[in-house]
Amino acid sequence: MNRFWRRYGPWLLALVLMLIPFFLPIPVGLRRHPALGAMGDRAHIPLLFAITLLLHWRGPLAGRITASALAAVIIGAAIEGVQILVGRSALLADWLLDLFGIGMAVSWLLWRRHGRRRYLAPGALLVVLAIAQLHFLPGVIAARLEAQRRFPLLADFETRWSDRLWNETYDGRTTLVVTDIEHGTVMHIEGGPPSRWPGTNLRWFPPDWSGYRWLVFEARTVAPTAAEGRFAVRLDDWQARRDKDWYATSFVAEPQWRTFTIDVSAARTARLERPLHIDDMDLVLFFFARPKQPMGLEIDNVRLVRD
């Protein structure tokens, strides 16, 4: 162990500094940055790698690899719980990233102790898997940059990265399909029982909708829906991550394309009836509410309009 770490002062200071980023609200500019925001969660891997090493090098668990790793696992889980109190989200995916970093540290420590290369194999595999997770980042970053450039158009599904900002939710199934000449490529959404809210959501668009009054989109029912189908749209601002409240409204679509509008400037949340913070928006969700039969919907030209 380096002589520097034999003193408690630098060790404690390093440990505290590594924990601080987990408990501070993420700066607005950072979480909205097209590249840095997309990579943010992956910071769990190097930070928990370093925390595991610190626990092993100094303190009551010094020299005990298994105990240091278990302590790091507990710290990672505790971090997710405490983050709720500072306006951040507790996510299982983040804790799994913690395990990647802890596993890498254990592999490296075992190799250092025993000098056998086989102990490096698990750590090397975790490194490869961690890097493999980043394969989606170039497309996501390109999609976020494109979303900023095309705003207030949120989606028309005609560009290369059209689907990278959309995520299937609650067993909803989505595909991009080519329709008529007028609409070109559109988003096709399917869902049905036993799922309660199958659909798809859009995130990572420019969050400041100030000055815009209407969210406008076009939609129609498609097979397996019959003559008409009911669907809903939910809007979350960033505060919804803390108070779990949002705005939602329902519509009835028909086989012919229709234009639907939502007055976002007057929208109020369902439970607290607070105004929707349209200067700090986070999510747009299209879904079927408790469908009793298989449902199909196509949407296109999701955009904001001033008046």
N, C-alpha and C positions, 0 to 999 in steps of 0.2 A: 504494500500500500504506500502511496506517495506520502512523504512526511507532512505535506500540507494538510492532508485529511486526518492526521492523527490528533489534531486539536478539535475540540468540540465546537468552537465558534464558527469556523468556516463551514463545518459539516451542517450545523443547524441552519446557518444562513442559506446555504445552497438548497437544503430541503424546503425551507419556507418559500424561497423564490420560485422553486419548481411547482409548489402547490398554489401559489397566488393566482396564476392564470386561470385555474379552474373555478375560482370564486368571484372573479370580477366580471361585471357585465361586458359582453363583447362590444368593443367600440363600433358605432354604427358604420363608419367608413370601412372597417375591416370586414364585418359580416356581409356587407353589400358589395365588396370588391369581387369582380368576376373571377379572378384567379385565386387570390388568397382566401376568400370566403369559401370557395369550393374545396380547398385543401385543409380547412381549419380543423375538422374532426381528427385528421390523421396526426395531429400534434400529440394525441394521447400516446402514440407508440413510443416516440423518443423520450417523452417526459416520464412515463412509467418505467422505461428501460433505465433511465438515470436514477429514479427514486429507488428502484430495487438495488442498484449498485451501491447507493449511499447507505441504505439500511444494512447491507452486508459489510461494508467497509468500516462503519463506525456505529456506536450506540449499543444498546442492550442486545441486539441481534447480530453483532459483528461476528463474521466468520461462519455463520449458520445459513447456508444457502436455502434450505427448505423453509426455515422460519422467516427469512427475509422475503422470500417469494410469497408466502401466505400473507404476511403483513401487507405487502404491496397489493395483493388481491383485495384485501379488506379495505385498504385506503382507497383503491379505485372504486369499489362499491359505495363507500361512504361519500366520496366526492359527488357521485351522481345524486345521492339523496340530498346533500347540502345544497347542491346547485338550484334546487327548486326554491330555496329560500332567498336566492339572489336574482330571481327572475329568469333563470336559465332552465333548460329541460333535462330531466333524468332519462337517459336513453340506454337501453340494453346494448345497442350497437357500439356506443362509446366504451362501455365496460369490456366488450369483446376486443376492442382495439387495445385497451389496457393489457389484456392477456397476451396479445401479440408482443408488446414491449417487454412484459415480465418474462415470457418464455425465451425471448432472445437473450435477456440478461442471464437467466439461469443457464442456458446453453454455453454462453461465453465464460461464466464463472466455473462451470464444471470443467471446461477445457483448460482454463488457467490452473485449476487445482490438480487435475490428473494428467494433463499433457497429452491426451489422446484425441485424435481428430474426430472420432466417432461422436464425441460430445458436441462438436460443432454442427453436425448434420441437422438436428432439429432446429437450431437457430437459423441455419442457412435456409431451411425450408420455409420458416416463418418470414424471413426477409423476402424470399421469392413471392410468397403469397401476399405479403403487404404491398410489394411493388405491382403485383398483378391486379390488385384492387384499384390501382390508379389508371388502368387502361381507359376508363371512361372519362377521365378528367379533360383531355383535349377537346372532346366533343361538348362537354358541359360548359367549359370556359368559352368556347366559340358560340354556344347557344346563348349564354348570358350576355356576351358582347353584342350579339345580334339583337337580343331583346332590347338592350339600351338604344341601339341605333334605330330600331323600327318603332319604338314607343311613340304615340299611344296605341299602336296596333300591338295587341298582346299575342295573337296567334292567328295565322291564316293557313298554316301547314303546307306552305308551298316552297319552303327553303330546306336546305340539306339537314339542318339541325332541328327541324320542327318539333320533334317528339322528345328532345333531351331534357326539357324542363317539366315534362308531364310525368306523373307517377300514378300507376293503378292503385286503387284503394279498396279495402274490404271486398276482395275477390272480384272486383271489376276487371273487365278485359278490354283492352284498347288496341286498335290497329289504325294505320293510316290507309285510306282507300281513295281511289280516283273515281269521281262521279261524273257529272255532266260538265260541259264546257264552261258554264258560268261559275261553278264552284270549284272545279278542279279537285285537288286533294283535300280531304276533310278528315276529322277525327271520328272514328266509329267506336262507340261505347256499348258494351253488353254486360248484363248482369241479371241475376234472378235469385229466387229462393235456393237455399236457406239463408243466403247473405242478407243482412238487414239494410246496408247502405252501400251497395256496390257502385263504383264510379271511378273518377280520375281527377287529380288535382294539378294545378299549375302553380309553381313557385319561382322565385328568383327573377321576377320581372322588376322593372324600376318601381320602387315602393311609393313614391310620392305622386298621388293622384290629385293633388290640390289643383283647383281650377277646372276640373272635369266634373260634369254632373251625371252622365249616363255611362253605365257599362252596357254595351250593346253586343249581341251575338245572333247568329242565325242557327236554327236547328230544325230537324225533322225526325219523325219516327221511321224506323226501318225494321225489317224482319229480325227477330220473331215477334215484335210488337204488332198488335192488331191495328185497328183504324186510328187509334190515338193512344198516347202514353203520357203519364204524369212523371215529371222529373223535378229535381230541385237544384238550386244553386246556393252555395254557402260562401260567404266572404269573411275572411279573418284578417284583422289587423295584428300588429306585433303584440299588442297588449293581450290579445286572446291567448297567447302562450302562458300568461300568468293567471288570468281570471277565468279561462276556459269558457268564454262567452263570445258569440259571433252573430252575424246576421245571416238569415236564410229565408228563402222564398221559393215557392213552387210554381210550375208552369205545366201546361198541357200542350204537347206537340202533336202535329198531324203529319200525314205522309208528304204533304207539300212543305217546301221550305218556308219558314216564317221568321220574321225578325222579332226578337225579344229584348226588352230593356229593363234595367234596374236603376233607380234613382239613387246613386251611391252618396250623393251630397246630403240626402235626408235619411239615410239608413241608420237604424238603431238596433242594438243587439237584442237577442231574444229574451235573455233572462234578466240582465241588469238594466236593460233599456237605456244604455249609454250610447252616445253618438259613435258611429264607426269612425276611427281615426284614418281618414283617407289620405293623410300625409305620411302614413307609415303602414302601408298594406303588406300582407304577408302571403295570402293564399286565396285562390279561387278554386272551388270544388264543384264539379258536376256529378250528381249521383241520383240513383233511384231510391226512394224512401220505402223500405219494407216492401219490396215488390212481391206480388202474389203469383206472378208468372214470369217467364223469361222476357227481358226487355231489351230493346235496341234503340239507339239514338245516334244521330250524327250531328256534329256541331262544326261551325266554320266562322271565320272573321270575327274573332273575339277582340273587342276594341273599346276604347274610351272616347267619349264625345263630349264636347263642352256644352252645347245646347241643341 
